[in-house]
Amino acid sequence: MGAHFSTPLDMTVNLLEDQRAVWIVAAISFLLFLIGNLPWQLDDYDQAKQAFMSFEMVKEGHWFYQRTPHEHVATKPPLMGWISAGFFALTRSWDLSWRLPSLLAAIALAVLLFRTASSAYGSIAGLVALSAFGLNLLSPRLATLVRTDMPLALVIFLIGLLIWQKIHLSQDWTSQDRVYLFALLTLAMLIKGPIVYAFLLPGMGLFEWLRRRFAWGYARVVAGVADPGQHARSQATVSVWPGWWPWIASLAVFLLWVGGGILFQPAFFDEVVMREFLGRFGETIHRPQPLYFYLPHLLHKFAPWSLLLIAICIVYLAGRRWRVGAALREMSPETFWLLCWSVGGLIVMSLIPSKRVDRIFPIIPPLCLLLAAQASAGVGVLRRPYLVVAVLFAIFFTGGYASWKVITGYRDRRDALATFGRKVYETAMTQHLRYEVVSAKDEGLLLYLQKMRYIEPDRAVSEWNAGELDALVASKEKAADLMPQLRAATASQLKSSDIEKGQGTRYVLIVR
């Protein structure tokens, strides 16, 4: 017998199917999730507004309607605030309670994608789905950001995955399925409102329209058949539409919250209904962005997987002489649902004038599963070496970028205000100081100092001179105006003046 020599293709297959590769990718991904936003602070991306919701719930018992640090009406539904308040009851740490919901949602998405892709398309597809989700520039950034994007993406993915399973198994909708769908839709509504419709309904409509146009059927699962996936498609069809009541009932729950806000909260209608929701569709309140805004950002933030998706699509169409209709007819219905789901959400979100990169994140998980399906179907025997190159590139590209962000964050003292606030709070607690914060533009400052409200300079002067205060936190500019009016006041050594490059407002602690 002649000796067997491993070819490069054999080595590639072995590498992709090696269980250790999964553990390595998972470990790197979860590490990036943990460190992606270090050093932790609340000074950007409206994190302070989201964090203040749960802080107010715990401190003042406002469980349904909250405000922002600057006394405006909070515009998000309360579910994520409830979850963070629950984590605070368990951990007694605000930093953990604010960031754990997104981190756990990111881990759950990674596990779901890996298991779904592996069970449906094989171990290589599972590795690809896990790598695509964990090793891009968006997921590590959002994994510990104090925002609603990652939990919302998890709930939307669970809904889309339920539809995918119905198509994959060719099953009809049951009452239990509809109750499950209603629960998920309600969760999404209480996280961020009806935006869930934009990520799901367009894809469902597109899928149903093209299914009828191409006269698609589904392979019914027949008892006694070892591999139902090998059946030819029958003309009996299964609809992706579960009926109206889960959508209407979940919207009714959201509208109940909105109605209560309009009735009982001053300025709720103007701030939430008109400005936050309807204002997104205009070009006067929120900063509008061009129609193509999300495309270049997705190409960059989802690289190299975005490029791999495009490359596979080009090869797939070229092999069918660019006959798009024929290519779509050959695509399996469940894979085509992933395509409709992703594209539908991208189109609708692109049509809304108000745009921000993180808002498109819920289409990333279905794109990861779509890429896994394409990798499974393959575009020839050369596909696997390219997958290895993509995984290795993603590890170095994403890992390098995340490491650079962390290093520069500490080097530039991006958490200078957070560090200052924590030191002031610890000093006040240790020395039993009665202290307040003079009105400032930095929303996170209140949370660092664990205060509920800013006070105006006139009130600060009055309470100080009346002996009701032992310390004040003020910006350097306001401190210069206040000091001559405060009796026996001195500036302490605690200052936030260590911010480099002139970024941010500098603050000082005034003491007696």
Buried (B, 14 or more C-beta within 10 A) or exposed (E): EEEEEEEEEEEBBEBBBEEEBBEBBBEBBBBBBBBBBBBBBBBEBBBBBBBBBBBBBBEEEBBBBBBBBBEEBBBBBBBBBBBBBBBBEEEEEBBBBBBBBBBBBBBBBBEBBBEBBBEBBBBBBBBBBBBBBBBBBBBBBBBBBBBBBBBBBBBBBBBBBBBBBBBBBBBEBEEEBBEBBBBBBBBBBBBBBBBBBBBBBBBBBBBBEBBEEBEBBBBBEEEEEEEBEEBEBEEEBBBBBBEEEBBEBBBEBBEEBBEEBBEEBEEBBEBBBEBBBEBBEBEEBBEBBEEEBBBEBBEEBBBBBBEBBEBBBEBBBEEBEEEEEEBBBEBBBBBBBBBBBBBBBBBBBBEBBBBBBBBBBBBBBBBBBBBBBBBBBBBEEEBBBBBBEBBBBBBEBBBEBBEEBBEEBEEBBBBBBBBBBBBBBEBBEEEEBEBBBBBBEBBBBBBBBBBBEBBEBEBBBBBBBEEEBBBBBBBBEBBEEBBEBBEEBEBEEBBBEEBEEEEBBBBBBBBB
